[in-house]
Amino acid sequence: MIRDSFGHCFAPFAADSFHRIALVDLRYYRGSVTELAKEMEIDRALVLYGADSFAGDSNFGWPR
């Protein structure tokens, strides 16, 4: 789950539906999200941001 601080509260609701959940906050994580997904064998991703945060966040360096 690529998320901002408000997206953090959603993780407990997803816990029963997934074997493993990785939370990534792009404000602090400087590695490659693509490489992280490969290493952890992640096959689905959720981007969960508040609209204002998403529009103004300069940490999105797509593609990574």
N, C-alpha and C positions, 0 to 999 in steps of 0.2 A: 504494500500500500504506500504510494507516494502521497504524502499528506502534509498539511500545515498543522499548527498546534490545535486547531479545532477538529481536524480529522482524527486526532489521537483518541478521542472519546468513542469513535465508532468501532475500534478494534475488538472490544469485548463482545459486541453483537455479532461479529463475524467469526468468533472463536469456535463456536459449535459447528460451523459449516465447513471449516478448513482444517487440514492436518497441521499446517504450519503457516504462520503469518509473519512477514517481515515488514517492519515499519521504516520508511525512509523519509527523513526530513531534509530536503535539498538545501536548506539554510545552513546545515551543519555537515552533511555528507558530501565529500568532495571526490569520491570514487566514481567509477562508471556504473551507472544503474544497469546497463546492459550486461556488463561483466558480473555484477552481483546476481542478477537473475540467472545467468548461466551457471555460476558456482552453486547457487542454492536450488537449481533445477526448478525455477519458478515458471509456471505455464500460464498464469493469469495475473493481471495487474489492475489495480484500482487507483485512479488519481482522485483524491478527495481533498479539495481545496474550497475555501470560501471564495466567492466570485471576486471580491475586492482584492484578496490576497493573490489569487491566480493572475489577475490582470496586471498587478503591480510588481509581481515577483521577478527579480532579475536573475534568479538562480536556475531558471530553465534554460539549459544549453542544448536543446534538441538538434540533432540526435546526439546522444552521448554514448 
